[in-house]
Amino acid sequence: MKVREAVIYNGEKFSVPQCIQRIDHKSTHGWQLRYGGTKLYSDGTYGDAARALAVATKELSKRMTKLPAPSRLKPTPSASKSNALPVGISGPIVRERSPNRRDCSFSVLLPRFGAPAQRRSVYIAAESTYTIERYQEALEKAVALRQEAEEAYRRDATKAKRKEGRALMAG
C-alpha cells in the first residue's frame, strides 16, 4: 500500500497509508479515514496521534477487506459530449476503405485495472448496407463490451484493495 510521510503540528513524523488524512485545525487534531465513508480518529480520544493513527489504520484494513474498491470510472458522459452514447463509446466513425467503399463502426474504450485501457472497434455496416437495426445491434454489442470491461475492472480493483487490506493487517 502506498504510504507517505506526514509531519503533524508538534513536529512528530508518521508514515501514513493512503486513504488516511491528517486534520489539524484549531481544536481538532486527528486522523480522518476516507474509505467507504469518513470517520475522524481524534488524538484526544485515543491518547495521542500514534494510537489514533494505529486505530484508523486497523479500521482502514478492515474496510478494505470487506468493501468493494472505490471506482475511478466515470458514471456518466461528460457534458461536452455531443451525442447520447454511453460513457466509453464513440461513433459512429466513418472510414473510407477505398474510393468507392465506406464503412462505419463504434469505438469502445475498455478500462483495465493496473494497465492502459484498450480500444475496440465494433463494426456497424458498410454505407450500402447501413440500417437502423444494424446500428442498434452494434450499439448493444458495444455497450455489452464496455459493461464486461467495467465489471472486470471493478472486480480486479476490489481484489487488489482486499490484498492491500490483508497486507496492512499483517504488517
Sequence and secondary structure as in RCSB ss.txt:
>XXXX:A:sequence
MKVREAVIYNGEKFSVPQCIQRIDHKSTHGWQLRYGGTKLYSDGTYGDAARALAVATKELSKRMTKLPAPSRLKP
TPSASKSNALPVGISGPIVRERSPNRRDCSFSVLLPRFGAPAQRRSVYIAAESTYTIERYQEALEKAVALRQEAE
EAYRRDATKAKRKEGRALMAG
>XXXX:A:secstr
  EEEEE TTS EEEEETTEEEEEETTEEEEEEESSSEEEEEHHHHSSHHHHHHHHHHHHHHHHHHS     S S
S  TT  S   TTEEEEEEEEEETTEEEEEEEEEEEETTEEEEEEEEEEEEGGG  HHHHHHHHHHHHHHHHHHH
HHHHHHHHHHHHHHHHHHHH 
